[in-house]
Amino acid sequence: MRISDETFKELLACFDPKDIPADMSREELRQRLENFVDLVALVMQPLPLPPKGESSFKECS
């Protein structure tokens, strides 16, 4: 997901500059932050519920 310049700056402000490799380009850093945002969005999606009357747990055979 492409993040806006404003969001990029806000996310960047959350990090201590010494934790960011000096040789990392701004575009690479932006790409990593975008990947992180994608991962968080994926994790935050609700899991589908099983149909009514069915258990979400299956027996091993």
C-alpha positions in Angstrom: 0.0 0.0 0.0 1.4 3.4 -1.0 1.5 5.7 2.0 1.3 9.5 1.8 4.3 11.7 2.4 2.6 12.9 5.6 2.1 9.4 6.9 5.6 8.5 5.9 6.9 11.4 8.0 4.7 10.5 10.9 5.9 6.9 10.9 9.5 7.9 10.5 9.2 10.1 13.6 8.4 7.0 15.6 11.9 5.6 15.1 15.2 6.6 16.7 17.4 7.7 13.8 20.3 5.5 15.1 18.0 2.4 14.5 17.9 3.2 10.8 20.9 2.0 8.8 22.9 5.0 7.5 23.2 3.4 4.0 19.5 2.8 3.6 18.0 5.0 0.9 14.8 7.0 1.7 13.0 5.0 -0.9 14.0 1.7 0.6 13.0 2.9 4.0 9.6 4.0 2.6 9.1 0.6 1.0 9.8 -1.1 4.3 7.4 1.1 6.1 4.8 0.4 3.4 5.3 -3.3 3.8 4.9 -2.9 7.5 1.6 -1.1 7.0 0.4 -3.9 4.7 1.3 -6.5 7.3 -0.5 -4.7 10.1 -3.6 -4.3 7.8 -3.5 -8.0 7.1 -3.3 -8.9 10.8 -6.1 -6.6 11.7 -8.6 -8.2 9.4 -11.2 -10.2 11.3 -11.1 -14.0 10.9 -14.2 -15.5 9.2 -16.6 -17.2 11.6 -17.6 -20.8 10.9 -21.2 -21.4 9.7 -23.8 -21.4 12.5 -23.8 -24.8 14.3 -20.3 -25.8 13.1 -17.2 -25.8 15.2 -14.1 -24.0 14.0 -12.0 -26.9 15.4 -11.7 -30.0 13.3 -10.8 -33.4 14.7 -7.5 -34.9 13.6 -7.8 -38.3 12.0 
